[in-house]
Amino acid sequence: MLFILLHSLYSSIINIFVLLSTFFLKRKYLYIFLFKRNNTRRLRRFNNIVDLIVLFFLYLFFRLTLIISRNKNNIFLLPTNCLDYTRIAVYVLDMADCSL
């Protein structure tokens, strides 16, 4: 029961992360809050190419861990289904289209 609860919480956090990253990339910029020594909040814009690469690998890592954790036999299982790769490719192409 605890494992199911933790897994659903983990899936929700990942889905929120993906939605928020897509939301920010729709505006062609990814902003983060940086705190200086005088505690003033400042918005800083990252390079779009670096953001795409980082978000791609983060999404790929989270997606692979979800696929592995959904395996009922707890065997390390990489995605062999073409649908999983298609979802990753569509997501990355959507991000790339927004940043160009």
Jmol script that loads the backbone (N, CA, C; Angstrom):
load data "model"
ATOM      1  N   MET A   1       0.824  -1.191   0.000  1.00  0.00           N
ATOM      2  CA  MET A   1       0.000   0.000   0.000  1.00  0.00           C
ATOM      3  C   MET A   1       0.872   1.260   0.000  1.00  0.00           C
ATOM      4  N   LEU A   2       1.896   1.241   0.819  1.00  0.00           N
ATOM      5  CA  LEU A   2       2.795   2.390   0.881  1.00  0.00           C
ATOM      6  C   LEU A   2       3.539   2.582  -0.440  1.00  0.00           C
ATOM      7  N   PHE A   3       3.929   1.476  -1.069  1.00  0.00           N
ATOM      8  CA  PHE A   3       4.627   1.563  -2.349  1.00  0.00           C
ATOM      9  C   PHE A   3       3.730   2.185  -3.417  1.00  0.00           C
ATOM     10  N   ILE A   4       2.452   1.814  -3.437  1.00  0.00           N
ATOM     11  CA  ILE A   4       1.512   2.373  -4.419  1.00  0.00           C
ATOM     12  C   ILE A   4       1.331   3.865  -4.182  1.00  0.00           C
ATOM     13  N   LEU A   5       1.233   4.254  -2.933  1.00  0.00           N
ATOM     14  CA  LEU A   5       1.082   5.668  -2.608  1.00  0.00           C
ATOM     15  C   LEU A   5       2.312   6.470  -3.014  1.00  0.00           C
ATOM     16  N   LEU A   6       3.492   5.958  -2.712  1.00  0.00           N
ATOM     17  CA  LEU A   6       4.725   6.650  -3.099  1.00  0.00           C
ATOM     18  C   LEU A   6       4.888   6.709  -4.613  1.00  0.00           C
ATOM     19  N   HIS A   7       4.504   5.638  -5.281  1.00  0.00           N
ATOM     20  CA  HIS A   7       4.621   5.625  -6.739  1.00  0.00           C
ATOM     21  C   HIS A   7       3.677   6.634  -7.380  1.00  0.00           C
ATOM     22  N   SER A   8       2.462   6.750  -6.881  1.00  0.00           N
ATOM     23  CA  SER A   8       1.530   7.728  -7.437  1.00  0.00           C
ATOM     24  C   SER A   8       1.993   9.151  -7.153  1.00  0.00           C
ATOM     25  N   LEU A   9       2.567   9.376  -5.976  1.00  0.00           N
ATOM     26  CA  LEU A   9       3.114  10.689  -5.660  1.00  0.00           C
ATOM     27  C   LEU A   9       4.289  11.029  -6.570  1.00  0.00           C
ATOM     28  N   TYR A  10       5.154  10.055  -6.793  1.00  0.00           N
ATOM     29  CA  TYR A  10       6.304  10.236  -7.681  1.00  0.00           C
ATOM     30  C   TYR A  10       5.847  10.546  -9.108  1.00  0.00           C
ATOM     31  N   SER A  11       4.826   9.831  -9.586  1.00  0.00           N
ATOM     32  CA  SER A  11       4.302  10.076 -10.933  1.00  0.00           C
ATOM     33  C   SER A  11       3.695  11.464 -11.039  1.00  0.00           C
ATOM     34  N   SER A  12       2.994  11.894 -10.004  1.00  0.00           N
ATOM     35  CA  SER A  12       2.388  13.224 -10.021  1.00  0.00           C
ATOM     36  C   SER A  12       3.441  14.316 -10.063  1.00  0.00           C
ATOM     37  N   ILE A  13       4.497  14.160  -9.297  1.00  0.00           N
ATOM     38  CA  ILE A  13       5.571  15.157  -9.294  1.00  0.00           C
ATOM     39  C   ILE A  13       6.226  15.246 -10.666  1.00  0.00           C
ATOM     40  N   ILE A  14       6.441  14.108 -11.301  1.00  0.00           N
ATOM     41  CA  ILE A  14       7.059  14.108 -12.624  1.00  0.00           C
ATOM     42  C   ILE A  14       6.140  14.756 -13.650  1.00  0.00           C
ATOM     43  N   ASN A  15       4.850  14.457 -13.584  1.00  0.00           N
ATOM     44  CA  ASN A  15       3.909  15.065 -14.525  1.00  0.00           C
ATOM     45  C   ASN A  15       3.836  16.572 -14.335  1.00  0.00           C
ATOM     46  N   ILE A  16       3.865  17.034 -13.103  1.00  0.00           N
ATOM     47  CA  ILE A  16       3.858  18.476 -12.846  1.00  0.00           C
ATOM     48  C   ILE A  16       5.130  19.116 -13.391  1.00  0.00           C
ATOM     49  N   PHE A  17       6.279  18.458 -13.207  1.00  0.00           N
ATOM     50  CA  PHE A  17       7.538  18.974 -13.732  1.00  0.00           C
ATOM     51  C   PHE A  17       7.485  19.109 -15.254  1.00  0.00           C
ATOM     52  N   VAL A  18       6.954  18.095 -15.927  1.00  0.00           N
ATOM     53  CA  VAL A  18       6.883  18.128 -17.390  1.00  0.00           C
ATOM     54  C   VAL A  18       5.938  19.222 -17.854  1.00  0.00           C
ATOM     55  N   LEU A  19       4.799  19.378 -17.194  1.00  0.00           N
ATOM     56  CA  LEU A  19       3.849  20.415 -17.587  1.00  0.00           C
ATOM     57  C   LEU A  19       4.424  21.809 -17.364  1.00  0.00           C
ATOM     58  N   LEU A  20       5.091  22.014 -16.237  1.00  0.00           N
ATOM     59  CA  LEU A  20       5.673  23.327 -15.970  1.00  0.00           C
ATOM     60  C   LEU A  20       6.800  23.661 -16.935  1.00  0.00           C
ATOM     61  N   SER A  21       7.630  22.686 -17.246  1.00  0.00           N
ATOM     62  CA  SER A  21       8.717  22.950 -18.187  1.00  0.00           C
ATOM     63  C   SER A  21       8.167  23.265 -19.571  1.00  0.00           C
ATOM     64  N   THR A  22       7.097  22.570 -19.971  1.00  0.00           N
ATOM     65  CA  THR A  22       6.471  22.877 -21.260  1.00  0.00           C
ATOM     66  C   THR A  22       5.857  24.267 -21.234  1.00  0.00           C
ATOM     67  N   PHE A  23       5.239  24.638 -20.114  1.00  0.00           N
ATOM     68  CA  PHE A  23       4.612  25.950 -19.991  1.00  0.00           C
ATOM     69  C   PHE A  23       5.642  27.064 -20.135  1.00  0.00           C
ATOM     70  N   PHE A  24       6.782  26.917 -19.474  1.00  0.00           N
ATOM     71  CA  PHE A  24       7.799  27.955 -19.560  1.00  0.00           C
ATOM     72  C   PHE A  24       8.459  27.977 -20.931  1.00  0.00           C
ATOM     73  N   LEU A  25       8.651  26.815 -21.551  1.00  0.00           N
ATOM     74  CA  LEU A  25       9.289  26.794 -22.861  1.00  0.00           C
ATOM     75  C   LEU A  25       8.369  27.312 -23.954  1.00  0.00           C
ATOM     76  N   LYS A  26       7.058  27.338 -23.728  1.00  0.00           N
ATOM     77  CA  LYS A  26       6.151  27.930 -24.709  1.00  0.00           C
ATOM     78  C   LYS A  26       6.445  29.415 -24.878  1.00  0.00           C
ATOM     79  N   ARG A  27       6.974  30.033 -23.863  1.00  0.00           N
ATOM     80  CA  ARG A  27       7.320  31.450 -23.948  1.00  0.00           C
ATOM     81  C   ARG A  27       8.762  31.658 -24.391  1.00  0.00           C
ATOM     82  N   LYS A  28       9.380  30.611 -24.849  1.00  0.00           N
ATOM     83  CA  LYS A  28      10.730  30.603 -25.421  1.00  0.00           C
ATOM     84  C   LYS A  28      11.835  30.893 -24.415  1.00  0.00           C
ATOM     85  N   TYR A  29      11.507  30.991 -23.164  1.00  0.00           N
ATOM     86  CA  TYR A  29      12.524  31.238 -22.145  1.00  0.00           C
ATOM     87  C   TYR A  29      12.221  30.384 -20.931  1.00  0.00           C
ATOM     88  N   LEU A  30      13.266  29.960 -20.281  1.00  0.00           N
ATOM     89  CA  LEU A  30      13.113  29.259 -19.010  1.00  0.00           C
ATOM     90  C   LEU A  30      13.722  30.141 -17.936  1.00  0.00           C
ATOM     91  N   TYR A  31      12.894  30.562 -16.987  1.00  0.00           N
ATOM     92  CA  TYR A  31      13.355  31.465 -15.942  1.00  0.00           C
ATOM     93  C   TYR A  31      13.530  30.701 -14.639  1.00  0.00           C
ATOM     94  N   ILE A  32      14.534  31.078 -13.915  1.00  0.00           N
ATOM     95  CA  ILE A  32      14.695  30.550 -12.564  1.00  0.00           C
ATOM     96  C   ILE A  32      14.919  31.720 -11.623  1.00  0.00           C
ATOM     97  N   PHE A  33      14.615  31.489 -10.373  1.00  0.00           N
ATOM     98  CA  PHE A  33      14.843  32.510  -9.359  1.00  0.00           C
ATOM     99  C   PHE A  33      16.217  32.304  -8.745  1.00  0.00           C
ATOM    100  N   LEU A  34      16.997  33.352  -8.779  1.00  0.00           N
ATOM    101  CA  LEU A  34      18.317  33.315  -8.152  1.00  0.00           C
ATOM    102  C   LEU A  34      18.325  34.319  -7.006  1.00  0.00           C
ATOM    103  N   PHE A  35      18.900  33.924  -5.914  1.00  0.00           N
ATOM    104  CA  PHE A  35      18.977  34.791  -4.746  1.00  0.00           C
ATOM    105  C   PHE A  35      20.410  35.284  -4.588  1.00  0.00           C
ATOM    106  N   LYS A  36      20.539  36.601  -4.548  1.00  0.00           N
ATOM    107  CA  LYS A  36      21.856  37.185  -4.331  1.00  0.00           C
ATOM    108  C   LYS A  36      22.112  37.296  -2.833  1.00  0.00           C
ATOM    109  N   ARG A  37      23.265  37.835  -2.492  1.00  0.00           N
ATOM    110  CA  ARG A  37      23.626  37.923  -1.072  1.00  0.00           C
ATOM    111  C   ARG A  37      22.740  38.893  -0.311  1.00  0.00           C
ATOM    112  N   ASN A  38      22.200  39.885  -1.001  1.00  0.00           N
ATOM    113  CA  ASN A  38      21.320  40.834  -0.321  1.00  0.00           C
ATOM    114  C   ASN A  38      19.858  40.382  -0.340  1.00  0.00           C
ATOM    115  N   ASN A  39      19.640  39.089  -0.688  1.00  0.00           N
ATOM    116  CA  ASN A  39      18.322  38.456  -0.649  1.00  0.00           C
ATOM    117  C   ASN A  39      17.314  39.092  -1.603  1.00  0.00           C
ATOM    118  N   THR A  40      17.784  39.684  -2.673  1.00  0.00           N
ATOM    119  CA  THR A  40      16.862  40.188  -3.684  1.00  0.00           C
ATOM    120  C   THR A  40      16.646  39.107  -4.727  1.00  0.00           C
ATOM    121  N   ARG A  41      15.408  38.972  -5.116  1.00  0.00           N
ATOM    122  CA  ARG A  41      15.067  37.934  -6.076  1.00  0.00           C
ATOM    123  C   ARG A  41      15.256  38.492  -7.492  1.00  0.00           C
ATOM    124  N   ARG A  42      15.915  37.734  -8.313  1.00  0.00           N
ATOM    125  CA  ARG A  42      16.207  38.208  -9.659  1.00  0.00           C
ATOM    126  C   ARG A  42      15.892  37.110 -10.657  1.00  0.00           C
ATOM    127  N   LEU A  43      15.300  37.493 -11.762  1.00  0.00           N
ATOM    128  CA  LEU A  43      15.029  36.537 -12.823  1.00  0.00           C
ATOM    129  C   LEU A  43      16.213  36.485 -13.768  1.00  0.00           C
ATOM    130  N   ARG A  44      16.587  35.284 -14.108  1.00  0.00           N
ATOM    131  CA  ARG A  44      17.711  35.121 -15.018  1.00  0.00           C
ATOM    132  C   ARG A  44      17.312  34.186 -16.139  1.00  0.00           C
ATOM    133  N   ARG A  45      17.678  34.547 -17.343  1.00  0.00           N
ATOM    134  CA  ARG A  45      17.320  33.747 -18.508  1.00  0.00           C
ATOM    135  C   ARG A  45      18.487  32.850 -18.886  1.00  0.00           C
ATOM    136  N   PHE A  46      18.188  31.585 -19.068  1.00  0.00           N
ATOM    137  CA  PHE A  46      19.207  30.639 -19.506  1.00  0.00           C
ATOM    138  C   PHE A  46      19.208  30.551 -21.023  1.00  0.00           C
ATOM    139  N   ASN A  47      20.248  29.965 -21.532  1.00  0.00           N
ATOM    140  CA  ASN A  47      20.335  29.730 -22.965  1.00  0.00           C
ATOM    141  C   ASN A  47      19.343  28.637 -23.347  1.00  0.00           C
ATOM    142  N   ASN A  48      18.593  28.859 -24.421  1.00  0.00           N
ATOM    143  CA  ASN A  48      17.537  27.916 -24.802  1.00  0.00           C
ATOM    144  C   ASN A  48      18.083  26.554 -25.177  1.00  0.00           C
ATOM    145  N   ILE A  49      19.216  26.524 -25.836  1.00  0.00           N
ATOM    146  CA  ILE A  49      19.772  25.232 -26.260  1.00  0.00           C
ATOM    147  C   ILE A  49      20.159  24.400 -25.040  1.00  0.00           C
ATOM    148  N   VAL A  50      20.778  25.048 -24.063  1.00  0.00           N
ATOM    149  CA  VAL A  50      21.171  24.329 -22.851  1.00  0.00           C
ATOM    150  C   VAL A  50      19.935  23.828 -22.114  1.00  0.00           C
ATOM    151  N   ASP A  51      18.887  24.650 -22.068  1.00  0.00           N
ATOM    152  CA  ASP A  51      17.646  24.236 -21.416  1.00  0.00           C
ATOM    153  C   ASP A  51      17.053  23.013 -22.085  1.00  0.00           C
ATOM    154  N   LEU A  52      17.040  23.011 -23.399  1.00  0.00           N
ATOM    155  CA  LEU A  52      16.475  21.871 -24.122  1.00  0.00           C
ATOM    156  C   LEU A  52      17.255  20.595 -23.850  1.00  0.00           C
ATOM    157  N   ILE A  53      18.575  20.706 -23.837  1.00  0.00           N
ATOM    158  CA  ILE A  53      19.395  19.509 -23.598  1.00  0.00           C
ATOM    159  C   ILE A  53      19.175  18.994 -22.178  1.00  0.00           C
ATOM    160  N   VAL A  54      19.182  19.906 -21.203  1.00  0.00           N
ATOM    161  CA  VAL A  54      19.002  19.487 -19.809  1.00  0.00           C
ATOM    162  C   VAL A  54      17.620  18.896 -19.593  1.00  0.00           C
ATOM    163  N   LEU A  55      16.592  19.564 -20.115  1.00  0.00           N
ATOM    164  CA  LEU A  55      15.239  19.050 -19.938  1.00  0.00           C
ATOM    165  C   LEU A  55      15.025  17.738 -20.670  1.00  0.00           C
ATOM    166  N   PHE A  56      15.676  17.568 -21.818  1.00  0.00           N
ATOM    167  CA  PHE A  56      15.549  16.300 -22.533  1.00  0.00           C
ATOM    168  C   PHE A  56      16.097  15.155 -21.694  1.00  0.00           C
ATOM    169  N   PHE A  57      17.297  15.335 -21.125  1.00  0.00           N
ATOM    170  CA  PHE A  57      17.882  14.251 -20.343  1.00  0.00           C
ATOM    171  C   PHE A  57      17.131  14.024 -19.031  1.00  0.00           C
ATOM    172  N   LEU A  58      16.626  15.100 -18.422  1.00  0.00           N
ATOM    173  CA  LEU A  58      15.818  14.920 -17.219  1.00  0.00           C
ATOM    174  C   LEU A  58      14.536  14.167 -17.526  1.00  0.00           C
ATOM    175  N   TYR A  59      13.868  14.555 -18.604  1.00  0.00           N
ATOM    176  CA  TYR A  59      12.631  13.873 -18.975  1.00  0.00           C
ATOM    177  C   TYR A  59      12.907  12.424 -19.350  1.00  0.00           C
ATOM    178  N   LEU A  60      13.988  12.186 -20.075  1.00  0.00           N
ATOM    179  CA  LEU A  60      14.330  10.814 -20.449  1.00  0.00           C
ATOM    180  C   LEU A  60      14.616   9.973 -19.209  1.00  0.00           C
ATOM    181  N   PHE A  61      15.341  10.544 -18.255  1.00  0.00           N
ATOM    182  CA  PHE A  61      15.636   9.814 -17.019  1.00  0.00           C
ATOM    183  C   PHE A  61      14.356   9.507 -16.243  1.00  0.00           C
ATOM    184  N   PHE A  62      13.488  10.509 -16.087  1.00  0.00           N
ATOM    185  CA  PHE A  62      12.251  10.289 -15.345  1.00  0.00           C
ATOM    186  C   PHE A  62      11.345   9.292 -16.054  1.00  0.00           C
ATOM    187  N   ARG A  63      11.319   9.388 -17.377  1.00  0.00           N
ATOM    188  CA  ARG A  63      10.460   8.469 -18.133  1.00  0.00           C
ATOM    189  C   ARG A  63      10.978   7.032 -18.016  1.00  0.00           C
ATOM    190  N   LEU A  64      12.278   6.858 -18.099  1.00  0.00           N
ATOM    191  CA  LEU A  64      12.834   5.508 -17.967  1.00  0.00           C
ATOM    192  C   LEU A  64      12.610   4.944 -16.569  1.00  0.00           C
ATOM    193  N   THR A  65      12.744   5.796 -15.550  1.00  0.00           N
ATOM    194  CA  THR A  65      12.509   5.287 -14.200  1.00  0.00           C
ATOM    195  C   THR A  65      11.050   4.926 -13.985  1.00  0.00           C
ATOM    196  N   LEU A  66      10.146   5.667 -14.608  1.00  0.00           N
ATOM    197  CA  LEU A  66       8.731   5.306 -14.500  1.00  0.00           C
ATOM    198  C   LEU A  66       8.446   3.987 -15.192  1.00  0.00           C
ATOM    199  N   ILE A  67       9.050   3.785 -16.358  1.00  0.00           N
ATOM    200  CA  ILE A  67       8.839   2.527 -17.078  1.00  0.00           C
ATOM    201  C   ILE A  67       9.415   1.364 -16.277  1.00  0.00           C
ATOM    202  N   ILE A  68      10.588   1.592 -15.680  1.00  0.00           N
ATOM    203  CA  ILE A  68      11.204   0.527 -14.884  1.00  0.00           C
ATOM    204  C   ILE A  68      10.366   0.247 -13.633  1.00  0.00           C
ATOM    205  N   SER A  69       9.855   1.303 -12.986  1.00  0.00           N
ATOM    206  CA  SER A  69       9.103   1.096 -11.750  1.00  0.00           C
ATOM    207  C   SER A  69       7.731   0.485 -12.005  1.00  0.00           C
ATOM    208  N   ARG A  70       7.201   0.612 -13.213  1.00  0.00           N
ATOM    209  CA  ARG A  70       5.902   0.018 -13.524  1.00  0.00           C
ATOM    210  C   ARG A  70       5.993  -1.471 -13.820  1.00  0.00           C
ATOM    211  N   ASN A  71       7.196  -1.976 -13.933  1.00  0.00           N
ATOM    212  CA  ASN A  71       7.361  -3.404 -14.186  1.00  0.00           C
ATOM    213  C   ASN A  71       6.983  -4.173 -12.919  1.00  0.00           C
ATOM    214  N   LYS A  72       6.074  -5.123 -13.047  1.00  0.00           N
ATOM    215  CA  LYS A  72       5.544  -5.823 -11.874  1.00  0.00           C
ATOM    216  C   LYS A  72       6.550  -6.791 -11.262  1.00  0.00           C
ATOM    217  N   ASN A  73       7.495  -7.265 -12.028  1.00  0.00           N
ATOM    218  CA  ASN A  73       8.447  -8.245 -11.510  1.00  0.00           C
ATOM    219  C   ASN A  73       9.705  -7.611 -10.930  1.00  0.00           C
ATOM    220  N   ASN A  74       9.752  -6.271 -10.899  1.00  0.00           N
ATOM    221  CA  ASN A  74      10.912  -5.537 -10.380  1.00  0.00           C
ATOM    222  C   ASN A  74      12.203  -5.912 -11.104  1.00  0.00           C
ATOM    223  N   ILE A  75      12.098  -6.134 -12.384  1.00  0.00           N
ATOM    224  CA  ILE A  75      13.260  -6.419 -13.216  1.00  0.00           C
ATOM    225  C   ILE A  75      13.618  -5.136 -13.961  1.00  0.00           C
ATOM    226  N   PHE A  76      14.910  -4.867 -14.076  1.00  0.00           N
ATOM    227  CA  PHE A  76      15.356  -3.682 -14.805  1.00  0.00           C
ATOM    228  C   PHE A  76      14.944  -3.814 -16.271  1.00  0.00           C
ATOM    229  N   LEU A  77      14.036  -2.982 -16.701  1.00  0.00           N
ATOM    230  CA  LEU A  77      13.439  -3.122 -18.030  1.00  0.00           C
ATOM    231  C   LEU A  77      13.511  -1.788 -18.758  1.00  0.00           C
ATOM    232  N   LEU A  78      14.279  -1.742 -19.814  1.00  0.00           N
ATOM    233  CA  LEU A  78      14.336  -0.545 -20.644  1.00  0.00           C
ATOM    234  C   LEU A  78      13.141  -0.531 -21.585  1.00  0.00           C
ATOM    235  N   PRO A  79      12.737   0.636 -22.051  1.00  0.00           N
ATOM    236  CA  PRO A  79      11.558   0.688 -22.919  1.00  0.00           C
ATOM    237  C   PRO A  79      11.827   0.031 -24.264  1.00  0.00           C
ATOM    238  N   THR A  80      11.145  -1.043 -24.527  1.00  0.00           N
ATOM    239  CA  THR A  80      11.258  -1.714 -25.824  1.00  0.00           C
ATOM    240  C   THR A  80      10.068  -1.398 -26.698  1.00  0.00           C
ATOM    241  N   ASN A  81       9.113  -0.704 -26.141  1.00  0.00           N
ATOM    242  CA  ASN A  81       7.920  -0.348 -26.895  1.00  0.00           C
ATOM    243  C   ASN A  81       8.196   0.924 -27.697  1.00  0.00           C
ATOM    244  N   CYS A  82       7.806   0.920 -28.957  1.00  0.00           N
ATOM    245  CA  CYS A  82       8.030   2.095 -29.809  1.00  0.00           C
ATOM    246  C   CYS A  82       7.223   3.292 -29.331  1.00  0.00           C
ATOM    247  N   LEU A  83       6.112   3.035 -28.649  1.00  0.00           N
ATOM    248  CA  LEU A  83       5.273   4.131 -28.183  1.00  0.00           C
ATOM    249  C   LEU A  83       5.999   4.990 -27.151  1.00  0.00           C
ATOM    250  N   ASP A  84       6.809   4.369 -26.307  1.00  0.00           N
ATOM    251  CA  ASP A  84       7.558   5.134 -25.313  1.00  0.00           C
ATOM    252  C   ASP A  84       8.568   6.065 -25.975  1.00  0.00           C
ATOM    253  N   TYR A  85       9.280   5.559 -26.967  1.00  0.00           N
ATOM    254  CA  TYR A  85      10.232   6.405 -27.692  1.00  0.00           C
ATOM    255  C   TYR A  85       9.512   7.485 -28.490  1.00  0.00           C
ATOM    256  N   THR A  86       8.334   7.163 -29.009  1.00  0.00           N
ATOM    257  CA  THR A  86       7.570   8.153 -29.768  1.00  0.00           C
ATOM    258  C   THR A  86       7.126   9.292 -28.869  1.00  0.00           C
ATOM    259  N   ARG A  87       6.686   8.969 -27.662  1.00  0.00           N
ATOM    260  CA  ARG A  87       6.278  10.022 -26.728  1.00  0.00           C
ATOM    261  C   ARG A  87       7.448  10.932 -26.377  1.00  0.00           C
ATOM    262  N   ILE A  88       8.601  10.346 -26.140  1.00  0.00           N
ATOM    263  CA  ILE A  88       9.791  11.146 -25.828  1.00  0.00           C
ATOM    264  C   ILE A  88      10.167  12.023 -27.018  1.00  0.00           C
ATOM    265  N   ALA A  89      10.129  11.464 -28.216  1.00  0.00           N
ATOM    266  CA  ALA A  89      10.500  12.228 -29.413  1.00  0.00           C
ATOM    267  C   ALA A  89       9.526  13.368 -29.668  1.00  0.00           C
ATOM    268  N   VAL A  90       8.230  13.121 -29.485  1.00  0.00           N
ATOM    269  CA  VAL A  90       7.235  14.175 -29.699  1.00  0.00           C
ATOM    270  C   VAL A  90       7.420  15.288 -28.682  1.00  0.00           C
ATOM    271  N   TYR A  91       7.698  14.934 -27.446  1.00  0.00           N
ATOM    272  CA  TYR A  91       7.909  15.946 -26.413  1.00  0.00           C
ATOM    273  C   TYR A  91       9.135  16.802 -26.720  1.00  0.00           C
ATOM    274  N   VAL A  92      10.216  16.168 -27.145  1.00  0.00           N
ATOM    275  CA  VAL A  92      11.446  16.906 -27.445  1.00  0.00           C
ATOM    276  C   VAL A  92      11.259  17.781 -28.672  1.00  0.00           C
ATOM    277  N   LEU A  93      10.572  17.277 -29.685  1.00  0.00           N
ATOM    278  CA  LEU A  93      10.314  18.089 -30.873  1.00  0.00           C
ATOM    279  C   LEU A  93       9.417  19.267 -30.544  1.00  0.00           C
ATOM    280  N   ASP A  94       8.478  19.080 -29.636  1.00  0.00           N
ATOM    281  CA  ASP A  94       7.625  20.184 -29.212  1.00  0.00           C
ATOM    282  C   ASP A  94       8.451  21.259 -28.518  1.00  0.00           C
ATOM    283  N   MET A  95       9.386  20.856 -27.665  1.00  0.00           N
ATOM    284  CA  MET A  95      10.255  21.826 -27.002  1.00  0.00           C
ATOM    285  C   MET A  95      11.161  22.521 -28.011  1.00  0.00           C
ATOM    286  N   ALA A  96      11.696  21.773 -28.965  1.00  0.00           N
ATOM    287  CA  ALA A  96      12.602  22.366 -29.951  1.00  0.00           C
ATOM    288  C   ALA A  96      11.866  23.355 -30.837  1.00  0.00           C
ATOM    289  N   ASP A  97      10.621  23.056 -31.165  1.00  0.00           N
ATOM    290  CA  ASP A  97       9.831  23.946 -32.004  1.00  0.00           C
ATOM    291  C   ASP A  97       9.536  25.249 -31.278  1.00  0.00           C
ATOM    292  N   CYS A  98       9.354  25.188 -29.978  1.00  0.00           N
ATOM    293  CA  CYS A  98       9.057  26.396 -29.211  1.00  0.00           C
ATOM    294  C   CYS A  98      10.270  27.302 -29.078  1.00  0.00           C
ATOM    295  N   SER A  99      11.455  26.733 -29.091  1.00  0.00           N
ATOM    296  CA  SER A  99      12.633  27.556 -28.825  1.00  0.00           C
ATOM    297  C   SER A  99      13.251  28.136 -30.088  1.00  0.00           C
ATOM    298  N   LEU A 100      12.829  27.670 -31.259  1.00  0.00           N
ATOM    299  CA  LEU A 100      13.415  28.187 -32.503  1.00  0.00           C
ATOM    300  C   LEU A 100      12.714  29.432 -32.979  1.00  0.00           C
TER     301      LEU A 100
END
end "model"
wireframe off; spacefill off
backbone 0.3
color backbone group
